[in-house]
Amino acid sequence: MEESVPLNWLHLGIGLGALAILALVADWLKSRLITRTVGRVASEAQIPLDDGPLNTTVLLRLAPIVPAIVVYYGIVPALGVTQSEVEAGTETQILIVFWTAVRRLSAAYIALTIARTLVAAFDAFSAVYHRTSPASIAKPIKSYVQVFTLAVYAVAAVVIVAILLGRSPVAFLSGIGALTALLMLVFRNTLVSLAASIQITANDILRIGDWVEIPHANANGTVIEIDLHMTRVQNWDKTISTIPNHRLIGDSFKNWRGMSESGGRRIKRAILIDVNSVRFLEAGEIDRLAGHKTVSRYLNYKLHEITDADAKATGQDEPSGTQAGKVTNLEIFRAYVEGYLRAHPKTHREMTLMVRQLAPGPHGAPIELYCFSNDTEWLSYEAFQSEIFDHLFAILPEFGLRAFQERSGSDLPRREEPLSAAGE
C-alpha cells in the first residue's frame, strides 16, 4: 500500500510552510488582540491589569495555547493525513510517525500551558487577596496555593506522559499504583509540611506580622512569610530565620500577639534598695511628706491606723499618739511609687498594678514594679519604662533611701601615701 501512495515532498513542504506561517500569524494576532482587548476592558472598567483574571502574567501563560491549537489541528490538512488513515496504516510510515509526533507534542504543550495558566491565575488571586483583604493577615492562603500548584503540576505531568505514550491517563495512573509507597517516601517532608501548614492556619497559631520567639531556631522577630514548607522570621537584627513548619508544631515557641491585642505591655523590673538606708521616719519628715499629694492619702491613712492602735493599746512603754518611729521610709516610698504609676497617663488602668518588696539578698532589698504600659509599641514602651526608673532613682533621697550598687574603684576611699624621707 505504501508504494501506491508516493510521497510528494513539494506538497508536504508547502503544507508545513503554510502551517508554520499560520501559527506565527496566530501568535502575533493573539498578542495584539488579547492585550489590546483586555487593556481596553480594564481601562473602561477601571480595573488594574494586575488584578485577578486580568493579570498580565496569566495572559502571557495562556497566550501560547493559540499557536499550539493551530498546529494540533492544522497538521491534518498540512500533511493530508487523517486520524482514520493513521489508525488504518494506509499512509507512509514516516508520515504516520511525524503526524503522531506533532499531534502528541502539541497536545502535551496545550496541557502544560493550561496547567501553567491555572497556577498563574491562583498566584494572581493570592497576590490580590493578600494585598486587599484584611483577613489575609489572620488567614494567609499561600500554603494552600502551593498545594494547589503541586496538585496541578502532578496531574499535568500524568496527562503529558500519557499523551506522549499514547495511553489513557486513567490507565497510566492505575499502572503507577505500585509506586505509591515510593512516592510517599519521596514526598514525605512535603506531606508533613502540608499537615503542619494546615494546622498552623486552621488553629490560628501564627499570622504574618506576629512577634515570635523560637528558641530552638534561635529566632526572635516578626513573621514575614508562611508558605507550604517554611515560615520566615525577620529577626530584630534584620537577619532572616527560616523554620520548617513541622518544627513549629512539634516544638514550643512564644507568640507575643496576645500582648499586642490586649493593648498592654508588661513592666516587671526591680530597683535595689540599700538596706542600710531603711529606717523609721522622724516627726519632721512625716510632716514634710504629708504635704506631698502622691503619698498624703496613704500617709494619713497610716497615721490614723497607728493612732487608733495606740489608743487601744494598754500597758505600752511608748506614749499614746506618737507616730514617729512607726512608719518606715521604705513603706512610704512603695506607696509613692504606686501612686506615681496610677497617676501616670501611660499606665494601663485596667491591668494589674502593684509595687512589692521581694526577698532581700546580698544586693539589697528589691522593690519590684509590676504594671502594664498602655502603648505596646517597642520604642514608646522602652521610653516609658526608662522614664519611670529615671524618676525613681532621682526621688530616692527625698525618702532618705539609697539605691544599692556594687563598689567600684571610684567608690573606695583613697589613702594618702606619706612622703618618703629620701624625697625630702
For each residue, the residues with C-beta under 8 A, 3 or more apart:
1: 4 5 89 90
2: 5 91 92 93
3: 6
4: 1
5: 1 2 90 91 92
6: 3
7: 12 92 94 95
8: 11 12
9: 12 13
10: 13 14
11: 8 14 15 80
12: 7 8 9 15 16 78 79 95
13: 9 10 16 17
14: 10 11 17 18
15: 11 12 18 19 77 78 79 80
16: 12 13 19 20 78 79
17: 13 14 20 21
18: 14 15 21 22 78
19: 15 16 22 23 70 71 74 75 78
20: 16 17 23 24
21: 17 18 24 25
22: 18 19 25 26 70 74
23: 19 20 26 27 67 70 71 74
24: 20 21 27 28 67
25: 21 22 28 29
26: 22 23 29 30 66 67 70
27: 23 24 30 31 63 64 66 67
28: 24 25 31 32
29: 25 26 32 33 66
30: 26 27 33 34 63 66 67
31: 27 28 34 35 63
32: 28 29 35 36
33: 29 30 36 37
34: 30 31 37 38 59 63
35: 31 32 38 39 59
36: 32 33 39 40
37: 33 34 40 41
38: 34 35 41 42 49 54 59
39: 35 36 42 43 49
40: 36 37 43 44
41: 37 38 44 45 47 54
42: 38 39 45 46 47 48 49 54
43: 39 40 46
44: 40 41
45: 41 42
46: 42 43
47: 41 42 51 54
48: 42 51 54
49: 38 39 42 54 55 56
50: 54 55 56 124 127 128
51: 47 48 54 55 124 128
52: 55 124 125 128
53: 58 121 124
54: 38 41 42 47 48 49 50 51 58 59
55: 49 50 51 52 58 59 120 121 124 127
56: 49 50 59 60
57: 60 61 120 123 124
58: 53 54 55 61 62 117 120 121 124
59: 34 35 38 54 55 56 62 63
60: 56 57 63 120
61: 57 58 64 113 116 117 119 120
62: 58 59 65 113 117
63: 27 30 31 34 59 60 66
64: 27 61 67 68 109 113
65: 62 68 69 110 113 114 117
66: 26 27 29 30 63 69 70
67: 23 24 26 27 30 64 70 71
68: 64 65 71 72 106 109 110 113
69: 65 66 72 73 106 110
70: 19 22 23 26 66 67 73 74
71: 19 23 67 68 74 75 102 106
72: 68 69 75 102 103 106 107 110
73: 69 70 76
74: 19 22 23 70 71 77 78
75: 19 71 72 78 79 99 102 103 106
76: 73 79 80 81 82 83 99
77: 15 74 80
78: 12 15 16 18 19 74 75
79: 12 15 16 75 76 95 98 99
80: 11 15 76 77
81: 76 85 86 91 95 96 99
82: 76 85 86
83: 76 86 87
84: 87 88
85: 81 82 88 90 91
86: 81 82 83 89 91 96 99 100
87: 83 84
88: 84 85
89: 1 86 96
90: 1 5 85
91: 2 5 81 85 86 95 96 99
92: 2 5 7 95 96
93: 2 96 97
94: 7 97 98
95: 7 12 79 81 91 92 98 99
96: 81 86 89 91 92 93 99 100
97: 93 94 100 101
98: 79 94 95 101 102
99: 75 76 79 81 86 91 95 96 102 103
100: 86 96 97 103 104 166
101: 97 98 104 105
102: 71 72 75 98 99 105 106
103: 72 75 99 100 106 107
104: 100 101 107 108 163 164 166
105: 101 102 108 109 164
106: 68 69 71 72 75 102 103 109 110
107: 72 103 104 110 111 163
108: 104 105 111 112 160 163 164
109: 64 68 105 106 112 113
110: 65 68 69 72 106 107 113 114
111: 107 108 114 115 156 159 160 163
112: 108 109 115 116 156 160
113: 61 62 64 65 68 109 110 116 117
114: 65 110 111 117 118 156
115: 111 112 118 119 152 153 155 156
116: 61 112 113 119 120
117: 58 61 62 65 113 114 120 121
118: 114 115 121 122 152
119: 61 115 116 122 123 148 149 152 153
120: 55 57 58 60 61 116 117 123 124
121: 53 55 58 117 118 124 125
122: 118 119 125 126 145 148 149
123: 57 119 120 126 127 145 149
124: 50 51 52 53 55 57 58 120 121 127 128
125: 52 121 122 128 129 145
126: 122 123 129 130 141 142 145
127: 50 55 123 124 130 131
128: 50 51 52 124 125 131 132
129: 125 126 132 133 136 141
130: 126 127 133 136 140 141 142
131: 127 128 136
132: 128 129
133: 129 130 136
134: 137
135: 138 139
136: 129 130 131 133 139 140 141 208
137: 134 140 207 208 209
138: 135 204 207
139: 135 136 201
140: 130 136 137 143 201 207 208 226
141: 126 129 130 136 144 145
142: 126 130 145 146 225 226 227 228
143: 140 146 147 194 197 198 201 226 227 228 245
144: 141 147 148 201
145: 122 123 125 126 141 142 148 149
146: 142 143 149 150 227 228 229
147: 143 144 150 151 194 228
148: 119 122 144 145 151 152
149: 119 122 123 145 146 152 153
150: 146 147 153 154 190 228
151: 147 148 154 155
152: 115 118 119 148 149 155 156
153: 115 119 149 150 156 157
154: 150 151 157 158
155: 115 151 152 158 159
156: 111 112 114 115 152 153 159 160
157: 153 154 160 161
158: 154 155 161 162 169 172 173
159: 111 155 156 162 163 169
160: 108 111 112 156 157 163 164
161: 157 158 164 165 172
162: 158 159 165 167 168 169 171 172
163: 104 107 108 111 159 160 166
164: 104 105 108 160 161
165: 161 162 172
166: 100 104 163
167: 162 171 172
168: 162 171 172
169: 158 159 162 172 173
170: 173 174
171: 162 167 168 174 175
172: 158 161 162 165 167 168 169 175 176
173: 158 169 170 176 177
174: 170 171 177
175: 171 172
176: 172 173 179 180
177: 173 174 180
178:
179: 176 182 183
180: 176 177 183 184
181: 184 185
182: 179 185 186
183: 179 180 186 187
184: 180 181 187 188 191
185: 181 182 188
186: 182 183
187: 183 184 190 191
188: 184 185 191 192
189: 192 193 229 244
190: 150 187 193 194 228 229
191: 184 187 188 194 195
192: 188 189 195 196 246
193: 189 190 196 197 228 229 230 244 245 246
194: 143 147 190 191 197 198 228
195: 191 192 198 199 246
196: 192 193 199 200 244 245 246 248 249
197: 143 193 194 200 201 226 227 228 229 245
198: 143 194 195 201 202
199: 195 196 202 203 205 249
200: 196 197 203 205 206 226 231 245 248 249
201: 139 140 143 144 197 198 204 226
202: 198 199
203: 199 200
204: 138 201 207
205: 199 200 248 249 255
206: 200 210 212 223 226 231 248 255
207: 137 138 140 204 210 223 257
208: 136 137 140 223 224 225 226
209: 137 222 223
210: 206 207 222 223 255 256 257
211: 221 222 255 256 257 260
212: 206 219 220 221 222 223 233 253 254 255 256
213: 219 220 253 254 256
214: 217 218 219 220 233 241 243 248 251 253 254
215: 218 253
216: 247 251 253
217: 214 233 241 243 247
218: 214 215 241
219: 212 213 214 233 235 241 243
220: 212 213 214 233 235 236
221: 211 212 233 234 235 236 241
222: 209 210 211 212 233 234
223: 206 207 208 209 210 212 226 231 232 233
224: 208 232 233 234 240
225: 142 208 230 231 232
226: 140 142 143 197 200 201 206 208 223 231 232 245
227: 142 143 146 197 230 231
228: 142 143 146 147 150 190 193 194 197 245
229: 146 189 190 193 197 244 245
230: 193 225 227 242 243 244 245
231: 200 206 223 225 226 227 242 243 244 245 248
232: 223 224 225 226 240 241 242 243
233: 212 214 217 219 220 221 222 223 224 240 241 242 243
234: 221 222 224 238 239 240
235: 219 220 221 238 239 240 241
236: 220 221
237:
238: 234 235
239: 234 235
240: 224 232 233 234 235
241: 214 217 218 219 221 232 233 235
242: 230 231 232 233
243: 214 217 219 230 231 232 233 247 248
244: 189 193 196 229 230 231 247 248
245: 143 193 196 197 200 226 228 229 230 231 248 249
246: 192 193 195 196 249 250
247: 216 217 243 244 250 251
248: 196 200 205 206 214 231 243 244 245 251 253
249: 196 199 200 205 245 246
250: 246 247
251: 214 216 247 248
252:
253: 212 213 214 215 216 248
254: 212 213 214
255: 205 206 210 211 212 258
256: 210 211 212 213 259 260
257: 207 210 211 260 261
258: 255 261 262
259: 256 262 264 265 266 376
260: 211 256 257 376
261: 257 258
262: 258 259 351
263: 348 374 376
264: 259 348 350 351 372 373 374 376
265: 259 372 373 375 376 381
266: 259 370 371 372 373
267: 369 370 371 372 373 381 384 385 388
268: 368 369 370
269: 368 369 385 389
270: 358 366 367 368 369
271: 366 367 369 389 392 393 403
272: 363 364 365 366 367 403 404 405
273: 277 278 330 333 364 365 366 367 396 401 402 403 404
274: 277 278 364 401 402 403 404
275: 278 360 364 365 404
276: 402
277: 273 274 329 400 401 402
278: 273 274 275 328 329 330 365 401
279: 328 329 400
280: 324 325 326 327 328 329
281: 285 286 289 324 327 328 329 332 400
282: 285 286 324
283: 286 287 323 324
284: 287 288
285: 281 282 288 289 329 400
286: 281 282 283 289 290 299 303 323 324 327
287: 283 284 290 291
288: 284 285 291 292
289: 281 285 286 292 295 296 299 332 399
290: 286 287 295 296 299 300 303
291: 287 288 296
292: 288 289 295 296 336
293: 296
294: 336 339 340 343
295: 289 290 292 298 299 332 335 336 339
296: 289 290 291 292 293 299 300
297: 300 301 339
298: 295 301 302 332 335 339
299: 286 289 290 295 296 302 303 327 332 335
300: 290 296 297 303 304
301: 297 298 304 305
302: 298 299 305 306 327 331 332
303: 286 290 299 300 306 307 323 327
304: 300 301 307 308
305: 301 302 308 309
306: 302 303 309 310 323 326 327
307: 303 304 310 311 321 323
308: 304 305 311 312
309: 305 306 312 313
310: 306 307 313 316 318 320 321 322
311: 307 308 320 321
312: 308 309
313: 309 310 316 320
314:
315:
316: 310 313 320
317:
318: 310 322 325
319: 322
320: 310 311 313 316
321: 307 310 311
322: 310 318 319 325 326
323: 283 286 303 306 307 326 327
324: 280 281 282 283 286
325: 280 318 322
326: 280 306 322 323
327: 280 281 286 299 302 303 306 323 331 332
328: 278 279 280 281 331 332
329: 277 278 279 280 281 285 332 333 399 400 401
330: 273 278 333 334 357 365 367 399 401
331: 302 327 328 334 335
332: 281 289 295 298 299 302 327 328 329 335 336 399
333: 273 329 330 336 337 367 396 399 401
334: 330 331 337 338 355 356 357 367
335: 295 298 299 331 332 338 339
336: 292 294 295 332 333 339 340 395 399
337: 333 334 340 341 355 367 369 392
338: 334 335 341 342 353 354 355
339: 294 295 297 298 335 336 342 343
340: 294 336 337 343 344 388 391
341: 337 338 344 347 353 355 369 371 388
342: 338 339 347 349 353
343: 294 339 340
344: 340 341 347 388
345:
346: 373 374 375 380 384
347: 341 342 344 353 371 372 373 374
348: 263 264 351 353 371 372 373 374
349: 342 374
350: 264
351: 262 264 348 371 372
352: 370 371 372
353: 338 341 342 347 348 370 371 372
354: 338 370 371
355: 334 337 338 341 367 368 369 370
356: 334 367 368 370
357: 330 334 360 365 366 367 368
358: 270 365 366 367 368
359: 366
360: 275 357 364 365 366
361: 364 366
362:
363: 272 366 404 406
364: 272 273 274 275 360 361 403 404
365: 272 273 275 278 330 357 358 360 404
366: 270 271 272 273 357 358 359 360 361 363
367: 270 271 272 273 330 333 334 337 355 356 357 358
368: 268 269 270 355 356 357 358
369: 267 268 269 270 271 337 341 355 388
370: 266 267 268 352 353 354 355 356
371: 266 267 341 347 348 351 352 353 354
372: 264 265 266 267 347 348 351 352 353
373: 264 265 266 267 346 347 348 376 380 381 384 385
374: 263 264 346 347 348 349
375: 265 346 380 381 384
376: 259 260 263 264 265 373 381
377: 380 381
378: 381 382
379: 382 383
380: 346 373 375 377 383 384
381: 265 267 373 375 376 377 378 384 385
382: 378 379 385 386
383: 379 380 386 387
384: 267 346 373 375 380 381 387 388
385: 267 269 373 381 382 388 389
386: 382 383 389 390
387: 383 384 390 391
388: 267 340 341 344 369 384 385 391 392
389: 269 271 385 386 392 393
390: 386 387 393 394
391: 340 387 388 394 395
392: 271 337 388 389 395 396
393: 271 389 390 396 403
394: 390 391
395: 336 391 392 398 399
396: 273 333 392 393 399 401 402 403
397: 400 401 402
398: 395
399: 289 329 330 332 333 336 395 396
400: 277 279 281 285 329 397
401: 273 274 277 278 329 330 333 396 397
402: 273 274 276 277 396 397
403: 271 272 273 274 364 393 396
404: 272 273 274 275 363 364 365
405: 272 411
406: 363
407: 411 412
408: 411 412
409: 412
410:
411: 405 407 408
412: 407 408 409
413:
414:
415:
416:
417:
418:
419: 423 424
420: 423 424
421: 424
422:
423: 419 420
424: 419 420 421
